[in-house]
Amino acid sequence: MTETSLAAAPRTRNSADEAGRIISQLAQELGARAGQIGAAVELLDDGATVPFIARYRKEATGGLDDTVLRNLEVRLVYLRELESRRAAILESIEQQGKLSPELRQEITAADTKQRLEDLYAPYKPKRRTRAQIAREAGLAPLAEAILADPGCDPQVLAAGYLNAEAGVNDAKAALDGARDILAEQYAEDADLLAELREYLWNSGRLYSKAIQGKEAEGANFRDWFDFSEPLRTLPSHRILAMLRGRQQGVLDLRLGLEEALETRQPHPCVERIAQRLCPTAGFGVDAAPRARWLGEVCRWTWRVKLLTAFESELLGRLRESGEQEAIRVFAANLKDLLLAAPAGHKAVMGLDPGIRTGVKVALIDATGKLLDTATVYPFEPRRDREGAINTLAALALRHKVELAAIGNGTASRETEKLVADMLEKFPDLALTRVVVSEAGASVYSASELAALEFPELDVSLRGAVSIARRLQDPLAELVKIEPKAIGVGQYQHDVNQRELARSLDAVIEDCVNAVGVDVNTASAALLTRVSGLNGTLAKNIVAWRDANGAFANRRKLLAVPRFGDKSFEQAAGFLRIPNGDNPLDASAVHPEAYPVVQRILEKLQADARQVMGRQGALKGVSPSEFTDERFGLPTVKDIFSELEKPGRDPRPEFKTARFKEDVHTLADLLPGMTLEGVVTNVANFGAFVDIGVHQDGLVHISALAEKFVKDPRDVVRVGQTVTVKVLEVDAARKRIALTMRLKDDPATARRAPGERGAGGAPGARRRTGDRPAEPAGMGAMAAAFAKLRK
């Protein structure tokens, strides 16, 4: 075999080996069988989406759900990058002629990118270092001689390695060069790095101090002016708060150990370097010359080569873990918001409150079509309250309005009172008023999408349309807004924006496909989120619909330009056609499974309309009777469920919270009051609740339930209606402390341990968002993070 073929053979073999390693590791991490993982990876590589795989390929994957598949998707990218990097490292070291069988085995066994880079460090091409200069000066033999002779005196040995041409003029210069060589060697020992990294993570602390002279400027971060906490216990919001303080030049962060450990001689990390690499090193004043010199090499290795690198690395690890948790929280809250209960097909009056600029009014019909708009001026300066009531009543009567959606921004409670007065004056109006979060409404109003949807409509009136539609169907309307603008997260502008976008897009995709989409009424923005579709296909569907009328059946989708068989396979099951040619097209049964349904109907001697949605219609038949080589029991069971409850909506029943009529501002609140409210945001330290005073109150995690709560989302979700009691009102700082433990006594209640100010930890905040364009009263982003985002 030639040299070339020897080099090529491992790479040919390794392609299969790499795939096997990835499948094996994913199976172990996700608690699944290798066959399940292999099938899912193959489907993903073939262009299938996670919603499609989770819903329609259960036989192939053994029923892996969308959560597992999303984790698999993320980890698959990481592990493939790992394998690509592994191959590049092996090739680089092999080209240097330094790839021993032992090293190859270590690199092959490395299971993280960090371990790979540690192993590669001694072989990685680098700029000319002090150690390289020392080697060029002929000092490597001196380092080896000192290590080899336990009884030597380094000063004496160094005298034999002077080199005036290389600038080594005395014993000190020679020993400094030997020290640099050994320090670089020690600092590139992969096993030592792994040991120190683990020790520092488990025993290290993050210290935060105020930068001198920045105390006044950084008052929002005063909780971190003299603070320390173990690395392993730092919560994500605290990490990101301190990192923001450092980024703003207010805080100085450093890595360290407990004070008692820091002051030990030798330093614990120096001791570990010595134990692993030069056990004969000495640190006492009475140590032999060689031992004392080696001790100094260990100190130098830690102080000069490793401390700064580890500090940077572990702060990066903290940031990464903090960002991952913040993204997870945002994604979870977004999912709850998107899957909030829809009011359904009802005519809605949307009211975007305003004082001097007036209250903007938009009327939509049961399908979301805009019918009428108006602007009324019940407040300063016109104070035309009577005229406003009459105008609203006339509009409600003319368009048979069933719901009034009132944005929760500035003048929200005043507008709600206006509607209440209208209902009192016109009791025949069968209308229910609901306060709706207007988070992101202004972002949508000024967007290109809104301009295309309502080219002739004033920007301010578009917000009223959005408020009305998001009551009717939150999911269909909120997909039109950039997820970050919805604002139900923490520190969303501080985290990795690519990862945040990827995570939020995945949440939206999962939510849209879990609910399903009426292809004859859905906007292009909503269709874009359907499995297998993109922006171009979504626009083509809408254009075809506008030109040819409603789709009569799913097969008609193939007439849409660029809508091919692959798109049909991925999308058809999630696109619904109510009242079409085929009743199955209104269900989640995929067209590919219609033959199974036909066999079921033949067995029942009935047609689809006689069976679908009729309780007991499937009595006497079993799913196992209809399995075949393509459709197994999981799919047939899903078909049975769809026939029993076709097109079922996973979202909860629509309910509304009732704000207390005589409570409008902070001044109206009193400790001990029991109120209804709506959860607007859930963070790791508690939940923020809108109680109708233009200010979210905080229910600290310790006050969410009588039992211990590890994760607030185990108790509350965004959009949930809750009953709370007021514990404390701090009007000066605009903070409201609430509890969901209704037996709590405000007189004896204390502020929860660890509750902090604007550094990003607990404390009720002014309700405002990440976007300066939003009004201060918006309910989108709980105000806990407002000050930090200024």
C-alpha positions in Angstrom: 0.0 0.0 0.0 1.4 3.4 -1.0 2.0 6.3 1.5 -0.9 8.1 -0.2 -3.4 5.3 0.2 -2.3 4.8 3.9 -3.2 8.4 4.5 -6.5 8.2 2.7 -7.7 4.9 4.2 -8.4 6.1 7.7 -10.4 9.0 6.4 -12.6 6.6 4.3 -13.1 4.4 7.3 -13.7 7.2 9.7 -16.7 8.6 7.9 -18.7 5.6 9.0 -16.9 5.6 12.4 -17.7 9.3 13.0 -21.4 8.7 12.2 -21.5 5.8 14.5 -19.9 7.8 17.3 -22.4 10.6 16.9 -25.4 8.2 16.9 -24.0 6.4 19.9 -23.4 9.6 21.9 -26.8 11.1 21.0 -28.5 7.9 22.0 -26.7 8.0 25.4 -27.4 11.7 26.0 -31.1 11.5 25.0 -31.9 8.1 26.6 -33.0 6.6 23.3 -32.0 3.6 21.2 -29.4 4.0 18.5 -31.9 2.9 15.8 -34.3 5.7 16.9 -31.6 8.3 16.7 -30.3 7.0 13.4 -33.7 7.2 11.8 -34.3 10.8 13.1 -30.9 11.9 11.9 -31.6 10.4 8.4 -35.0 12.2 8.3 -33.5 15.5 9.3 -30.7 15.2 6.7 -33.4 14.4 4.1 -35.0 17.8 4.8 -37.8 16.7 7.2 -38.8 19.2 9.9 -39.1 18.4 13.6 -42.9 18.9 13.7 -43.3 16.5 10.7 -41.0 13.9 12.2 -42.7 14.1 15.6 -46.2 13.9 14.2 -46.0 11.7 11.2 -42.9 9.5 11.5 -43.4 7.9 14.9 -42.8 4.4 13.6 -39.4 5.4 12.2 -38.2 7.2 15.4 -40.0 5.0 18.0 -42.1 8.0 19.0 -39.5 10.6 19.8 -41.3 13.8 20.7 -40.6 17.3 19.5 -38.6 18.2 22.6 -36.2 15.3 22.2 -36.0 16.0 18.5 -35.1 19.6 19.1 -32.4 18.7 21.5 -31.2 16.1 19.0 -31.1 18.7 16.3 -28.9 21.1 18.3 -26.6 18.4 19.6 -26.2 16.9 16.1 -24.8 20.2 14.9 -22.3 20.4 17.8 -21.2 16.8 17.4 -20.7 17.1 13.7 -18.6 20.2 14.2 -16.7 18.2 16.8 -16.0 15.5 14.3 -15.0 18.0 11.7 -12.6 19.6 14.1 -11.2 16.2 15.2 -10.4 15.3 11.6 -8.7 18.7 11.0 -6.6 18.3 14.2 -5.6 14.7 13.3 -4.6 15.8 9.8 -2.5 18.8 11.2 -0.6 16.7 13.7 -0.1 13.9 11.2 1.4 16.4 8.7 3.9 17.5 11.4 4.9 13.8 11.8 4.0 13.8 15.5 0.8 11.7 15.5 1.6 8.7 17.7 -0.9 5.8 18.1 -1.4 6.9 21.8 -2.1 10.5 20.8 -4.5 9.4 18.0 -6.4 7.3 20.5 -6.7 10.3 23.0 -7.9 12.6 20.2 -10.4 10.0 19.0 -11.8 9.6 22.5 -12.2 13.3 23.2 -15.9 14.0 23.7 -15.8 17.8 23.9 -14.4 20.6 21.8 -12.5 21.9 24.9 -10.8 18.5 25.3 -9.8 18.4 21.7 -8.3 21.9 21.9 -6.4 21.0 25.0 -4.9 18.0 23.3 -4.0 20.0 20.2 -2.4 22.9 22.1 1.2 21.6 22.1 1.0 21.0 18.3 -1.0 24.0 17.3 1.0 26.5 15.1 1.5 29.6 17.1 3.3 32.9 17.1 6.9 32.9 18.4 6.7 32.5 22.2 9.2 33.1 25.0 9.6 29.3 25.2 10.4 29.1 21.5 13.0 31.9 21.8 14.5 30.0 24.8 14.7 26.8 22.8 16.4 28.6 19.9 18.9 29.9 22.4 19.7 26.2 23.3 18.1 26.2 26.7 15.9 23.1 26.3 18.8 20.8 27.5 19.2 22.9 30.6 15.5 22.3 31.5 15.9 18.6 30.8 19.1 18.5 32.9 17.4 20.1 35.9 14.5 17.7 35.7 16.8 14.7 35.3 19.1 15.4 38.3 17.3 15.5 41.7 20.5 16.6 43.5 21.5 19.4 41.1 21.8 23.1 41.8 20.1 25.0 38.9 22.4 28.0 39.3 25.5 25.8 38.8 24.0 24.0 35.8 22.9 27.3 34.2 26.5 28.5 34.0 27.1 26.0 31.3 24.4 27.3 29.0 25.3 30.9 28.6 24.9 32.3 25.0 25.8 35.9 24.4 24.7 35.9 20.8 21.1 34.8 22.0 21.1 37.3 24.9 21.7 34.7 27.6 24.4 36.5 29.5 24.1 35.2 33.0 22.6 32.2 34.9 19.4 34.1 35.7 18.7 34.6 32.0 19.4 31.0 31.3 17.1 29.8 34.2 14.4 32.2 33.1 14.5 30.6 29.6 14.4 27.1 31.1 11.4 28.2 33.2 9.6 29.5 30.2 10.1 26.2 28.4 8.8 24.1 31.3 5.9 26.5 32.0 4.7 26.3 28.4 5.0 22.5 28.5 3.0 22.3 31.7 0.4 24.8 30.5 -0.3 22.6 27.5 -0.7 19.4 29.4 -4.3 18.3 28.6 -4.8 16.2 31.7 -3.6 19.0 34.0 -5.8 21.5 32.3 -8.8 19.2 32.8 -8.0 18.7 36.4 -7.6 22.4 37.2 -10.7 23.3 35.2 -12.8 20.9 37.2 -11.3 22.0 40.5 -11.9 25.7 39.7 -15.5 25.2 38.6 -16.3 23.2 41.7 -14.3 25.4 44.2 -14.0 28.7 42.5 -15.9 31.9 43.2 -16.8 34.9 41.1 -15.8 38.2 42.8 -17.5 41.5 41.8 -16.3 44.9 42.8 -17.2 48.4 41.8 -14.7 50.2 39.7 -13.4 53.2 41.6 -15.2 56.4 40.7 -18.0 54.5 38.9 -20.3 54.1 41.9 -22.7 56.9 41.1 -22.8 56.1 37.4 -23.4 52.4 38.1 -26.0 52.8 40.9 -28.2 50.2 39.2 -25.6 47.6 39.9 -25.0 48.5 43.5 -25.9 45.0 44.6 -22.8 43.8 42.9 -20.3 46.4 44.3 -19.0 44.0 46.8 -20.2 40.5 46.0 -19.0 37.0 45.6 -20.7 33.6 45.0 -19.5 30.1 44.0 -19.3 29.6 40.3 -21.4 26.5 40.3 -24.4 28.1 42.1 -24.6 31.4 40.2 -28.1 31.7 38.6 -28.3 32.9 35.1 -29.9 36.3 35.8 -27.2 37.1 38.3 -24.4 36.1 35.9 -25.8 38.2 33.1 -26.4 41.2 35.4 -22.8 41.2 36.5 -21.5 40.7 33.0 -23.6 43.6 31.8 -22.1 45.7 34.7 -18.6 44.8 33.5 -19.5 45.6 29.9 -20.7 49.0 30.9 -17.4 49.7 32.8 -19.0 49.7 36.2 -17.9 46.3 37.7 -14.6 44.5 37.9 -15.0 40.7 37.8 -12.4 38.2 38.8 -12.1 34.5 39.4 -10.8 33.3 42.8 -11.2 30.8 45.6 -12.3 31.2 49.2 -10.2 33.7 51.0 -8.6 31.0 53.2 -7.6 29.1 50.1 -6.3 32.2 48.3 -3.9 33.1 51.1 -2.5 29.6 51.4 1.1 29.0 50.4 1.4 27.5 48.0 -1.8 28.4 46.2 -4.0 25.3 45.7 -3.7 25.4 41.9 0.1 25.7 42.1 0.1 22.7 44.5 -1.9 20.7 41.9 0.5 21.6 39.1 3.4 20.4 41.3 1.6 17.2 42.3 0.9 16.2 38.7 4.0 17.4 36.9 6.9 17.9 39.3 6.3 16.3 42.7 9.7 17.2 43.9 9.0 20.9 43.8 9.4 22.7 47.1 7.9 25.8 48.5 9.5 26.3 51.9 12.4 28.6 52.6 14.4 25.6 53.6 13.8 23.7 50.3 16.8 22.5 48.3 17.8 24.8 45.4 16.4 22.5 42.7 13.1 22.0 44.6 12.7 25.7 45.2 13.4 26.5 41.6 10.8 24.0 40.4 8.3 25.5 42.9 8.9 28.8 41.2 8.3 27.2 37.8 4.9 25.9 39.1 4.0 29.4 40.5 5.0 31.0 37.2 2.9 28.5 35.2 -0.1 29.3 37.2 0.3 33.1 37.6 1.5 33.9 34.0 0.3 31.1 31.8 -2.9 29.7 33.3 -4.7 32.1 35.7 -5.7 34.7 33.0 -6.6 32.0 30.5 -8.8 30.1 33.0 -10.4 33.4 34.2 -11.4 34.2 30.6 -12.5 30.6 29.9 -14.6 30.2 33.0 -16.2 33.6 32.6 -17.0 32.5 29.1 -18.5 29.3 30.5 -20.6 31.3 32.9 -21.8 33.6 30.2 -22.7 30.6 28.0 -24.6 28.9 30.7 -26.4 32.1 31.7 -27.3 32.8 28.0 -28.5 29.2 27.6 -30.8 29.5 30.6 -32.0 33.0 29.6 -32.8 31.6 26.1 -34.6 28.6 27.6 -36.7 30.9 29.8 -37.6 33.2 26.9 -38.5 30.2 24.7 -40.7 28.7 27.4 -42.5 31.9 28.0 -43.0 32.5 24.3 -44.5 29.1 23.9 -47.0 29.8 26.7 -47.9 33.2 25.1 -48.3 31.7 21.6 -50.5 28.9 22.9 -52.7 31.2 25.0 -56.4 30.6 24.7 -57.9 32.2 21.6 -61.3 34.0 21.9 -62.2 32.4 18.6 -64.4 33.5 15.7 -66.0 36.5 17.2 -66.3 40.1 16.1 -63.9 42.2 18.1 -63.4 45.9 18.7 -59.7 46.7 19.3 -58.9 49.8 21.4 -55.3 51.2 21.5 -55.5 53.6 24.5 -54.0 57.1 24.3 -54.6 60.4 26.1 -53.8 63.4 24.0 -53.6 61.5 20.7 -56.9 59.8 21.4 -58.0 56.2 21.6 -57.5 54.3 18.3 -60.4 52.0 17.4 -60.4 49.1 14.9 -63.3 46.7 14.2 -62.7 43.2 12.8 -65.1 40.5 11.9 -65.1 36.8 13.0 -62.4 36.0 10.4 -60.1 38.9 11.4 -61.0 41.1 8.4 -60.9 44.8 9.1 -64.3 46.4 8.9 -64.0 49.9 10.3 -61.7 52.3 12.2 -62.2 55.4 14.3 -60.4 57.7 16.8 -62.2 59.0 19.9 -61.0 61.6 22.4 -62.5 61.0 25.8 -59.5 62.3 27.7 -57.3 65.5 27.9 -57.3 67.9 26.1 -60.7 67.4 24.3 -62.5 65.4 27.1 -65.3 64.4 24.7 -66.3 61.4 26.9 -69.9 61.5 25.9 -69.1 61.6 22.2 -66.6 58.8 22.6 -69.1 56.5 24.3 -71.7 57.2 21.6 -69.3 56.5 18.8 -68.1 53.3 20.3 -71.6 52.1 21.0 -72.7 52.9 17.4 -69.7 50.9 16.0 -70.3 48.0 18.4 -74.0 47.8 17.4 -73.3 48.2 13.6 -70.7 45.4 13.5 -72.3 43.2 16.2 -69.2 43.3 18.3 -68.9 40.5 21.0 -65.6 41.5 22.5 -63.7 44.7 23.2 -59.9 44.2 23.3 -58.2 47.0 25.3 -54.5 47.4 25.0 -52.7 47.5 28.4 -50.6 50.6 27.8 -50.9 54.2 28.9 -54.6 55.0 29.8 -55.6 51.4 29.7 -57.6 51.5 32.9 -59.2 54.7 31.9 -60.2 53.2 28.5 -61.5 50.1 30.3 -63.7 52.4 32.5 -64.9 54.2 29.4 -66.1 50.9 27.9 -67.7 50.0 31.2 -69.6 53.3 31.2 -70.7 52.6 27.6 -72.1 49.2 28.6 -73.9 50.8 31.5 -75.4 53.4 29.2 -76.2 50.9 26.5 -77.1 47.6 28.4 -78.4 45.9 25.2 -74.8 45.6 23.9 -73.8 42.0 24.4 -70.1 42.8 24.7 -67.3 41.6 27.0 -64.3 43.8 27.7 -60.8 42.2 27.9 -57.5 43.8 28.6 -54.9 42.5 26.2 -51.1 42.8 26.2 -50.0 45.2 23.5 -46.4 44.0 23.5 -44.9 44.6 20.1 -48.0 46.2 18.7 -46.0 49.4 17.8 -43.3 47.2 16.2 -45.8 45.5 14.0 -47.5 48.8 13.1 -44.4 50.2 11.7 -43.3 46.9 10.0 -43.1 46.2 6.3 -45.7 43.4 6.8 -48.2 45.8 8.3 -47.6 48.3 5.5 -48.4 45.5 2.9 -51.4 44.4 4.9 -52.9 47.9 5.4 -51.2 50.3 3.0 -53.9 52.9 3.3 -54.2 52.7 7.1 -52.5 55.1 9.5 -49.7 53.5 11.6 -51.5 54.3 14.8 -54.6 52.5 13.7 -52.7 49.4 12.7 -51.9 48.8 16.4 -55.6 48.7 17.2 -56.1 46.0 14.6 -53.2 44.0 16.0 -54.7 44.3 19.5 -58.1 43.1 18.3 -56.7 40.2 16.3 -54.4 39.0 19.1 -57.5 38.5 21.3 -59.2 36.6 18.6 -56.2 34.4 17.8 -52.9 35.2 19.7 -50.8 32.7 17.7 -51.9 34.0 14.2 -51.2 37.6 15.1 -48.0 37.2 17.2 -46.2 35.3 14.5 -46.1 38.6 12.6 -43.9 40.2 15.2 -40.2 39.6 15.6 -40.1 37.2 18.7 -37.7 39.5 20.6 -40.2 42.4 20.4 -42.8 40.3 22.2 -40.6 40.6 25.2 -41.3 37.7 27.6 -37.7 37.0 28.4 -34.7 38.3 30.4 -31.6 39.9 29.0 -32.6 39.1 25.4 -30.2 41.8 24.0 -27.3 40.4 26.0 -27.4 36.8 24.8 -26.1 35.2 21.6 -28.5 36.6 19.0 -28.1 33.7 16.6 -28.9 31.1 19.2 -31.8 33.2 20.5 -33.3 33.5 17.0 -32.8 29.8 16.4 -34.5 28.8 19.6 -37.4 31.2 19.3 -38.0 30.3 15.6 -38.1 26.6 16.7 -40.7 27.5 19.4 -42.9 29.3 16.9 -42.6 26.5 14.4 -43.6 23.9 17.0 -46.6 26.0 18.2 -48.0 26.8 14.7 -47.8 23.2 13.7 -49.2 21.9 17.0 -52.3 24.0 16.4 -52.6 23.7 12.6 -53.4 26.4 10.0 -56.5 27.2 8.0 -54.9 27.5 4.6 -57.9 29.6 3.3 -57.6 32.3 5.9 -54.0 32.3 7.2 -51.7 35.2 6.5 -48.4 34.7 4.7 -46.6 35.3 8.0 -48.4 32.4 9.6 -48.0 30.1 6.6 -44.3 30.7 6.6 -44.1 28.9 9.9 -45.8 25.8 8.7 -43.6 22.7 8.3 -42.1 22.5 4.8 -43.0 26.1 3.8 -40.9 29.2 3.5 -41.6 32.9 2.8 -41.8 32.4 -1.0 -44.2 29.4 -0.9 -46.4 31.2 1.7 -46.7 34.2 -0.5 -47.4 32.0 -3.5 -50.2 30.2 -1.6 -51.8 33.6 -0.7 -51.5 34.8 -4.3 -53.1 31.6 -5.7 -55.9 31.9 -3.1 -56.5 35.6 -4.1 -56.6 34.7 -7.8 -58.5 31.4 -7.7 -60.6 31.5 -4.5 -60.4 29.2 -1.6 -58.7 25.8 -1.8 -61.4 23.1 -2.1 -59.0 20.3 -1.0 -55.4 19.7 0.0 -54.5 18.3 -3.4 -55.1 21.7 -4.9 -52.0 22.9 -3.1 -49.9 21.2 -5.8 -51.2 23.8 -8.2 -49.4 26.5 -6.3 -46.2 27.6 -8.1 -43.1 25.8 -6.6 -45.2 23.7 -4.3 -43.8 20.3 -5.0 -44.2 16.8 -3.7 -41.7 17.3 -0.9 -43.4 20.5 0.3 -46.7 18.7 0.2 -45.4 15.8 2.2 -44.0 18.1 4.9 -46.9 20.7 5.0 -50.1 19.0 4.1 -51.0 17.5 7.5 -50.7 20.9 9.2 -52.7 22.8 6.6 -56.5 22.5 7.3 -59.4 23.1 4.9 -62.7 23.3 6.8 -65.8 22.7 4.8 -63.9 21.4 1.8 -64.5 18.6 -0.6 -63.0 16.0 1.8 -63.8 16.3 5.6 -60.5 14.7 6.4 -58.8 17.8 5.0 -60.0 19.7 8.1 -58.2 17.2 10.4 -54.6 16.5 11.2 -54.7 13.2 9.4 -52.0 13.3 6.7 -53.2 12.7 3.1 -50.7 9.8 2.9 -52.8 8.0 5.5 -56.2 8.5 3.9 -56.2 4.9 2.6 -56.0 3.8 6.3 -59.1 5.9 7.1 -60.8 4.4 4.1 -60.3 0.9 5.5 -61.7 2.0 8.8 -64.8 3.5 7.1 -65.3 0.4 5.1 -65.2 -1.7 8.2 -67.8 0.6 9.8 -69.8 0.8 6.6 -70.0 4.6 7.0 -68.6 7.7 5.3 -66.3 10.2 7.0 -69.0 12.7 7.9 -70.9 10.1 9.7 -67.9 9.2 11.8 -65.8 12.4 12.4 -66.5 14.1 15.7 -69.2 11.6 16.7 -68.8 10.1 20.1 -68.9 6.3 20.0 -68.7 6.1 16.2 -65.5 4.0 16.4 -66.9 1.7 19.0 -66.3 -2.0 18.2 -63.1 -1.4 16.1 -59.5 -1.5 17.3 -56.5 0.5 15.9 -54.5 -2.7 15.7 -56.8 -4.0 13.0 -55.6 -1.4 10.6 -51.8 -1.4 10.9 -49.8 -2.4 7.9 -46.1 -2.4 6.7 -46.1 1.4 6.4 -48.5 2.6 9.2 -47.9 1.2 12.6 -50.0 1.4 15.8 -48.8 4.9 16.8 -50.0 6.4 13.6 -53.3 4.5 13.5 -54.0 5.6 17.1 -53.4 9.2 16.1 -55.9 8.7 13.2 -58.5 7.3 15.6 -58.0 10.4 17.9 -58.4 12.7 14.9 -61.6 11.0 13.8 -63.0 11.3 17.3 -62.0 15.0 17.7 -61.0 16.3 14.2 -58.7 19.3 14.2 -58.6 19.6 18.0 -56.9 22.7 19.3 -54.3 22.0 22.0 -54.8 25.5 23.5 -56.9 26.0 26.7 -60.4 27.4 27.0 -60.7 31.2 26.7 -60.9 33.0 30.1 -60.4 36.5 31.2 -59.1 38.2 34.3 -61.3 40.8 36.0 -59.3 43.8 37.4 -60.7 45.4 40.5 -62.9 48.3 39.5 -61.6 50.8 42.0 -57.9 50.0 41.6 -56.2 51.9 38.8 -52.9 53.2 40.1 -50.2 52.3 42.7 -51.9 54.8 45.0 -55.0 52.6 45.1 -53.1 49.6 46.3 -53.1 48.6 49.9 -51.2 45.7 51.6 -53.6 42.8 52.1 -55.7 43.4 49.0 -56.6 40.3 47.1 -56.7 40.9 43.3 -57.0 39.0 40.1 -54.2 39.5 37.6 -52.5 38.0 34.5 -49.0 36.6 34.5 -47.0 38.7 32.0 -43.5 37.2 32.4 -41.9 34.3 34.3 -38.2 34.5 35.3 -36.1 32.2 37.3 -36.7 34.2 40.4 -40.4 34.6 40.2 -43.4 35.8 38.1 -44.6 39.2 37.1 -48.3 39.9 37.3 -50.4 42.6 35.7 -53.0 43.7 38.2 -54.2 46.7 36.3 -52.2 49.5 37.7 -49.8 50.0 34.8 -47.1 48.4 36.9 -46.3 44.7 37.1 -46.0 43.3 40.6 -43.5 40.5 41.4 -44.5 37.2 43.1 -41.1 36.0 44.3 -40.4 32.3 43.8 -40.7 31.9 47.5 -44.2 33.2 47.5 -45.6 31.2 44.5 -46.9 28.3 46.6 -46.9 26.8 50.0 -44.5 24.1 48.9 -40.9 24.6 47.7 -40.7 25.7 44.1 -37.6 25.0 42.1 -38.8 26.4 38.8 -41.5 29.1 38.7 -42.9 27.6 35.5 -43.9 24.5 37.5 -46.6 26.8 39.1 -47.4 29.6 36.7 -47.3 30.3 32.9 -47.4 33.5 30.8 -51.0 34.5 30.2 -52.4 32.6 33.1 -55.0 34.3 35.3 -54.0 34.2 39.0 -55.2 35.5 42.3 -52.6 37.4 44.3 -52.4 39.3 47.6 -50.5 42.6 47.9 -47.7 42.4 50.4 -45.9 45.7 49.9 -46.1 48.8 47.7 -43.0 50.9 47.3 -44.4 53.9 45.4 -41.1 55.8 45.3 -39.4 53.0 43.4 -42.5 51.8 41.7 -42.4 48.3 43.1 -45.2 45.9 44.1 -44.5 42.8 46.1 -47.2 40.1 45.7 -47.9 36.6 47.0 -49.9 33.7 45.7 -50.0 32.3 49.2 -53.2 34.0 50.2 -52.7 33.3 53.9 -49.5 35.4 54.0 -49.7 38.4 56.4 -48.3 41.6 54.8 -47.6 42.9 58.3 -45.1 40.2 59.0 -43.9 39.3 55.5 -40.3 40.1 54.8 -38.6 40.7 51.5 -37.5 37.4 50.1 -33.9 36.4 50.6 -31.7 37.3 47.7 -34.2 39.9 46.3 -32.2 42.5 44.5 -32.5 45.6 42.6 -31.7 46.6 39.1 -28.8 44.3 38.8 -31.2 41.8 37.3 -32.4 39.8 40.3 -35.8 39.9 41.9 -37.8 43.0 42.7 -40.9 44.3 41.1 -40.1 46.8 38.3 -41.7 49.4 36.2 -43.4 47.5 33.4 -41.5 48.4 30.2 -39.8 46.6 27.4 -36.4 46.3 25.7 -37.6 48.7 23.0 -37.4 52.5 23.8 -40.2 53.0 21.3 -42.7 51.3 23.5 -44.8 53.3 25.9 -43.8 53.1 29.6 -47.0 51.4 30.5 -46.7 48.4 28.2 -47.1 44.9 29.7 -44.9 42.9 27.4 -41.7 42.9 29.2 -41.9 42.8 33.0 -40.2 45.8 34.2 -37.7 43.9 36.3 -35.2 44.4 33.6 -36.1 48.0 32.5 -33.3 49.8 34.2 -30.7 47.4 32.9 -31.8 48.0 29.3 -31.4 51.7 29.4 
